[in-house]
Amino acid sequence: MNPLLSICCTTFNHEKYINQTLDGFLLQQTSFPIEIIVHDDASTDNTAEIIREYAEKDSRIVPILQTENQFSKFKKPWANYVFPRAQGKYIALCEGDDYWIDPFKLQKQVDFLEAHPDYGSCFHNSKIFYQDTQQLEHDILNKDEPETSTIVDLARTNYIRTNTIVLRNNFKLQDWFNYLPVGDWPLFLIQIKDLKIKRFEEEMGVYRVHSQGAWSGADEIQTIKMTLNTIKPLLKHNVLSKPANKVLRKRYRKYKKKQFKYYWKKWLKRK
C-alpha cells in the first residue's frame, strides 16, 4: 500500500541530534501508512551510520546517503533527491536537528487537510530549544498569526517553522530553486498558490537553535543578503500571484534599505 504521507528529512553533520529526530518520526501514531525519507548530504560525522542503523530496524525509513556533498554543487536535496522519491499525497518536513513531540501530530494535520480541500498546508506552534544554554521555551515566531492565512500573509514574512508544516504534494520545483540561499520559505510560497494555510495552536514540535544552523547561525548582514537573494529570483520568475509579488517587491525594497544602512554604519565607524 502506498503511503498517504511522506516524511522528508534532510541532514548534514547532525549526529548529536538525529536520534531525537528519528525517534520523533517513529513516535507517530497514524491510521494511514507513511514513509520516512532521510537524506544525508555526505556528513563528515556519524550521521549516516545512525540513519543506516534505524533503516535496518524499520522498513518505512528510506535512506539516501550521499558520498559527495550535493548542496555545495547547487543541488538542493529536497528538489533533486527527496521530493522526487516522495510517494505521499502529503509531505511533512523536518530537518535533522529538529524534532516532534506529539505522537498524533501527523494524524491531526492530515485529518484536517483531508476534510478541507481549500487548504494547501497546515502548521502548528512549536517550542524552541537553545542548544548552547539548554533552555526550552515557547516559540513566539507565529504567536500573532491568525488561524487561517494566505500567500499574501506569507509573502510578508515567514512565520512557519519547517518542522511544523504538512503540505499537499502538488508542486514542482524548477532548476533555479537550487540556487536560492534558503529553501523553506520559497517552497511554502510556491506550493500554496491560491489555497489557504491553517495554524494549529498546539505545540507539537521543537525547533533547535544552534551556531551551526543555516539561518539561526547567521549574523545580521548574512540574513539580509539571504533574504534579498531569495526574493529576487521569486520575482524574476514570476511564479507567485500578483498580490504576493506586490508584497515581495515592498519587502525587497525594505531589505535593500537595511543593507544600505548596515554598510553605511560600517563606513562611518571606519572614519
C-alpha positions as CSV (number, residue, x, y, z in Angstrom):
1,M,0.0,0.0,0.0
2,N,1.4,3.4,-1.0
3,P,2.0,5.9,1.8
4,L,-0.5,8.7,2.3
5,L,2.2,10.9,3.7
6,S,5.9,11.2,3.2
7,I,8.1,12.5,5.9
8,C,11.0,14.3,4.3
9,C,14.1,14.9,6.4
10,T,17.4,16.4,5.3
11,T,20.6,16.1,7.4
12,F,24.2,17.2,7.5
13,N,26.5,16.7,10.4
14,H,23.6,16.1,12.8
15,E,25.0,13.2,14.8
16,K,24.2,14.9,18.1
17,Y,20.5,15.4,17.1
18,I,19.4,12.8,14.5
19,N,18.4,10.2,17.1
20,Q,15.9,12.5,18.6
21,T,14.6,13.5,15.2
22,L,14.1,9.9,14.0
23,D,12.6,8.9,17.3
24,G,10.0,11.7,16.8
25,F,9.1,10.2,13.4
26,L,8.7,6.7,14.9
27,L,6.6,8.1,17.7
28,Q,3.9,9.0,15.3
29,Q,0.6,7.1,15.5
30,T,-1.4,7.2,12.3
31,S,-4.4,5.4,10.8
32,F,-2.6,5.6,7.4
33,P,0.7,4.3,6.0
34,I,3.7,6.7,6.0
35,E,7.2,6.6,4.6
36,I,10.3,8.3,6.1
37,I,12.8,9.6,3.5
38,V,16.0,10.7,5.1
39,H,18.7,12.4,3.0
40,D,22.2,12.8,4.4
41,D,24.4,15.1,2.4
42,A,27.8,13.4,2.9
43,S,28.1,14.2,6.6
44,T,31.7,14.1,7.9
45,D,30.5,12.8,11.3
46,N,28.5,9.7,12.3
47,T,25.1,10.9,11.0
48,A,24.9,8.5,8.0
49,E,25.7,5.4,10.2
50,I,23.0,6.3,12.6
51,I,20.4,6.7,9.8
52,R,21.5,3.3,8.4
53,E,21.1,1.6,11.8
54,Y,17.5,3.0,12.1
55,A,16.7,2.0,8.5
56,E,17.8,-1.6,9.2
57,K,15.2,-1.8,12.0
58,D,12.3,-0.1,10.3
59,S,11.4,-0.7,6.6
60,R,9.5,2.6,6.4
61,I,12.8,4.5,6.5
62,V,14.2,5.2,3.1
63,P,17.8,6.4,3.4
64,I,19.5,8.5,0.8
65,L,23.1,8.6,1.8
66,Q,25.4,10.8,-0.4
67,T,29.1,10.2,-0.7
68,E,29.7,13.7,-2.1
69,N,28.1,16.8,-0.8
70,Q,25.4,17.9,-3.2
71,F,24.5,21.3,-1.6
72,S,27.9,22.6,-2.5
73,K,27.2,21.7,-6.1
74,F,24.0,23.8,-6.1
75,K,21.8,20.6,-5.9
76,K,19.3,21.1,-3.1
77,P,18.4,17.8,-1.6
78,W,14.7,18.5,-1.4
79,A,14.3,19.3,-5.1
80,N,16.7,16.8,-6.5
81,Y,16.6,13.7,-4.3
82,V,13.9,13.8,-1.7
83,F,10.7,15.1,-3.3
84,P,11.2,13.1,-6.5
85,R,11.1,9.9,-4.2
86,A,8.1,11.1,-2.2
87,Q,5.0,8.9,-2.9
88,G,2.7,10.5,-0.4
89,K,-0.3,12.7,-1.1
90,Y,1.1,14.9,1.7
91,I,4.6,15.8,2.7
92,A,5.8,16.6,6.3
93,L,9.1,18.3,6.7
94,C,11.6,18.1,9.4
95,E,15.4,18.8,9.4
96,G,17.8,16.5,11.2
97,D,18.4,18.9,14.1
98,D,14.7,19.5,15.0
99,Y,12.1,17.0,16.4
100,W,8.5,16.2,17.1
101,I,6.9,15.6,20.5
102,D,3.2,14.9,19.8
103,P,2.5,11.3,18.7
104,F,-0.7,12.5,16.9
105,K,0.8,15.4,15.1
106,L,0.6,13.9,11.6
107,Q,-2.8,12.4,12.2
108,K,-4.2,15.8,13.2
109,Q,-2.7,17.6,10.3
110,V,-3.7,15.0,7.6
111,D,-7.2,14.7,9.0
112,F,-7.6,18.5,8.6
113,L,-6.3,18.6,5.1
114,E,-8.4,15.6,4.0
115,A,-11.5,17.4,5.3
116,H,-10.6,20.9,3.9
117,P,-9.6,20.8,0.2
118,D,-9.4,24.6,0.1
119,Y,-6.4,24.5,2.4
120,G,-3.0,23.7,0.9
121,S,-0.9,23.3,4.0
122,C,-1.1,23.4,7.8
123,F,1.4,24.1,10.5
124,H,1.4,24.3,14.3
125,N,3.0,26.2,17.1
126,S,6.3,24.9,18.5
127,K,8.8,25.1,21.3
128,I,12.3,26.4,20.8
129,F,15.4,24.8,22.2
130,Y,18.5,26.8,22.7
131,Q,21.3,24.3,22.4
132,D,24.0,26.4,24.0
133,T,22.1,27.2,27.1
134,Q,19.9,24.0,27.1
135,Q,16.8,26.2,27.6
136,L,13.4,25.1,26.2
137,E,10.9,27.9,25.7
138,H,7.7,28.7,23.9
139,D,8.4,29.8,20.3
140,I,6.9,33.2,19.6
141,L,7.5,33.2,15.8
142,N,3.9,32.9,14.9
143,K,2.1,33.8,18.1
144,D,0.2,36.7,16.4
145,E,-0.7,34.9,13.2
146,P,-4.4,34.1,12.6
147,E,-5.8,30.6,12.5
148,T,-6.2,31.0,8.7
149,S,-3.8,32.9,6.4
150,T,-2.9,33.2,2.7
151,I,0.0,33.6,0.4
152,V,-0.1,37.3,0.8
153,D,0.4,37.0,4.6
154,L,3.3,34.5,4.0
155,A,4.9,36.9,1.5
156,R,5.2,39.5,4.2
157,T,7.3,37.2,6.4
158,N,7.9,33.5,7.0
159,Y,6.0,32.5,10.2
160,I,6.2,28.8,9.6
161,R,8.9,26.6,11.2
162,T,10.0,23.9,8.8
163,N,9.4,21.1,11.2
164,T,5.8,22.1,11.8
165,I,4.3,22.0,8.3
166,V,2.4,19.4,6.4
167,L,1.6,20.3,2.8
168,R,0.0,18.8,-0.2
169,N,2.3,17.2,-2.7
170,N,1.0,19.3,-5.5
171,F,4.1,21.3,-6.7
172,K,7.2,21.1,-8.9
173,L,10.4,23.0,-8.3
174,Q,12.3,24.5,-11.2
175,D,16.1,24.4,-11.6
176,W,16.6,27.9,-10.4
177,F,15.3,26.8,-6.9
178,N,18.7,25.1,-6.4
179,Y,20.4,28.5,-6.3
180,L,18.3,30.0,-3.6
181,P,20.2,30.6,-0.3
182,V,17.2,29.2,1.7
183,G,14.6,26.6,0.7
184,D,11.7,26.5,3.2
185,W,10.0,29.9,2.8
186,P,10.1,30.0,-1.1
187,L,8.9,26.4,-1.1
188,F,5.9,27.3,1.0
189,L,5.1,30.3,-1.3
190,I,5.4,28.2,-4.5
191,Q,3.3,25.4,-3.1
192,I,0.4,27.2,-1.5
193,K,-0.8,29.0,-4.7
194,D,-4.4,30.3,-4.1
195,L,-5.1,27.9,-1.3
196,K,-5.3,28.7,2.4
197,I,-3.0,28.0,5.3
198,K,-4.1,26.6,8.7
199,R,-2.4,27.1,12.0
200,F,-2.8,24.8,15.0
201,E,-2.4,26.2,18.5
202,E,-0.8,23.0,19.9
203,E,3.0,22.9,20.3
204,M,3.7,19.6,18.6
205,G,7.4,20.1,17.7
206,V,10.7,21.6,18.8
207,Y,12.9,23.9,16.7
208,R,16.5,23.8,17.7
209,V,18.8,26.9,17.7
210,H,22.5,26.3,17.5
211,S,25.5,28.0,15.9
212,Q,25.7,25.6,13.0
213,G,22.1,26.3,11.8
214,A,22.0,27.8,8.3
215,W,19.5,30.5,9.5
216,S,19.8,30.6,13.2
217,G,23.6,30.8,13.0
218,A,23.6,33.7,10.5
219,D,24.6,37.2,11.5
220,E,22.7,40.4,10.5
221,I,24.2,41.1,7.1
222,Q,24.1,37.4,6.2
223,T,20.3,37.4,7.0
224,I,19.8,40.5,4.9
225,K,21.7,39.1,1.9
226,M,19.9,35.7,2.1
227,T,16.5,37.4,2.2
228,L,17.3,39.6,-0.8
229,N,18.8,36.7,-2.8
230,T,15.7,34.6,-2.1
231,I,13.1,37.3,-3.1
232,K,14.9,38.4,-6.3
233,P,14.5,35.0,-8.1
234,L,10.9,34.6,-7.0
235,L,10.1,38.0,-8.6
236,K,12.2,37.3,-11.7
237,H,10.5,34.0,-12.5
238,N,7.0,35.4,-11.7
239,V,5.8,32.2,-10.0
240,L,3.5,33.8,-7.5
241,S,0.2,35.7,-7.7
242,K,0.2,39.5,-8.4
243,P,-0.8,40.4,-4.8
244,A,2.0,38.2,-3.4
245,N,4.5,39.7,-5.8
246,K,3.4,43.2,-4.8
247,V,4.2,42.4,-1.1
248,L,7.6,40.8,-2.1
249,R,8.6,43.9,-4.0
250,K,7.9,46.0,-1.0
251,R,9.8,43.6,1.2
252,Y,12.8,43.6,-1.2
253,R,13.0,47.4,-1.1
254,K,12.9,47.3,2.7
255,Y,15.8,44.9,2.9
256,K,17.8,46.9,0.3
257,K,17.5,49.8,2.7
258,K,18.6,47.7,5.6
259,Q,21.6,46.6,3.6
260,F,22.5,50.2,2.8
261,K,22.2,51.3,6.4
262,Y,24.4,48.4,7.5
263,Y,27.2,49.3,5.2
264,W,26.7,53.0,5.9
265,K,27.2,52.4,9.6
266,K,30.3,50.3,9.0
267,W,31.8,53.0,6.8
268,L,31.1,55.7,9.4
269,K,32.9,53.6,12.1
270,R,36.0,53.3,9.9
271,K,36.2,57.1,9.5
